[in-house]
Amino acid sequence: MKKRYLGLVFVLLPAVLLAAGKDVEVEIRGDFIRTSSLPAREVRGIVFVPVAELADLLEAPTYYNSLAQKLVIVLGNHRVKVTALNSFVMVDDKVFQLPLATEFDDRGIWVPIDYFLEVIRGFTPAPLSYDRARRKLILHVEDMNILGVTAEEKINGVLLRIQTLRKFDPSNLAVRISQGWLYVDIYGGRLDTTRIYFSGSNRLLRKMVPIQFSESAQLSFRLAKEIRREDITLSAVESEILVSIRTKTDLPKDVLVDLEKERRKWLIDTIILDPGHGGKDPGTIGYGGLKEKDIVLDVAKRLKKLLEKRLGVKVLMTRESDRFVGLRQRSAFANKHKGKLFISIHANSNRNRRAYGVETYCLGTARTEEDRQIAELENSVIRYEDSWAEYGDLSNENYILLSLAQNSFNKESQELAAFIQRSIARRLGTRSRGIKQAGFMVLVGTAMPKVLVEIGFISNPREAKRLRSRAYRQKIAEAIYRGIKEFKERSERIVLGSLRE
Ligand SMILES: [Zn+2]
């Protein structure tokens, strides 16, 4: 897909040219020590680093709004907002001012490392230190020790198994009930709020909210009915904390059978891959005549092989050759074959040849003009379709809003996008442009978790060169595969938790 730069290019140019400097050395101290580095630039002797890359090292998800040139970093329970060419940093609703403004170039927003760390130090559970003289950043990561929760429905109640990586002393555990919530506090517990899983499909606990405090972790569960504190017992073994909750009423057998049927439907056994464009629609044409339709088909075929071989799932493709397929046909195909996930694969292009990186889209109303234009260009394929009039007025976002309201997969789609984006950002060694949303027609009618992955810019000479290489396309397939695998494992842990009974 293409996007037009226009005003944006103009905004980019006046940025101060930063002098390249020696990289900042990074040492990550966890269970073992890893090293890494951050590119550095200097302005009047002050060292700047690209903030998105710093966030990656902190393993903090980021969201970039290209129109406002703002980056949001999710640090545990806090949101840190940084704006290009601006000295103000927002943390939640608090405002901090750096002694000088951030810089901006095609690598994104650059922050003066020293001052920026000063601001975020109070908001990250992991201690940070920066040695200015040696240009060395030391991050202490505490590895997680709480992985997730499975709720098992028993005849006389519910057993919560909190999976841990070490044994917790019972004196470090506490349980209380308040206002329809059950709270479990684990002193010394560390969890990743974005990754922790919960087998929530039981009838007592509606949802789980995980919170990381500086000294402890808290899991709170919304209760579907009243329970009493004296009906709860707590214990801990080597790799589990067990919370058993007695409820008085027994569950009838037929309810359990229905529940099980319902859950089986959610197993991810069929995946639909949708290589964009094809046939008379080449998609975008990039550097050296490289065609989007060819690149994405090849990546999809490689991904299919990996999914079939390693996950043993059925994989169907909306096209397996260079032929034209309409957008509605694609979603109809996915629904007809009862796909459990839908992954549309595209490549990007931009008039600005320096633009590069990967991004993953969910269906939604575009948050920026740039994202809206991307969707509009992807949707423009319908001009090749005979029945284009059926689509109605595309500029009207009501259709997409309506479809969003009707579909219950928005949350799963966002999660799937997060898993895929995280994996490709880590494994491809290119820039992560984040998770975005826009009104892609191909995602509208698809009744399953669905995302659209942009695997790189074929308009960027360097990225086009990489995309031409089979080895790199294999690497992309591998990275998307890993994201799908992690998502599948996590969602099935939730579903399967209660099947074993
Ligand atoms: Zn495309």
Boltz pocket constraint, residues with backbone or C-beta under 6 A from the ligand:
constraints:
  - pocket:
      binder: B
      contacts: [[A, 1], [A, 276], [A, 277], [A, 283], [A, 284], [A, 292], [A, 345], [A, 346], [A, 347], [A, 378]]
      max_distance: 6.0
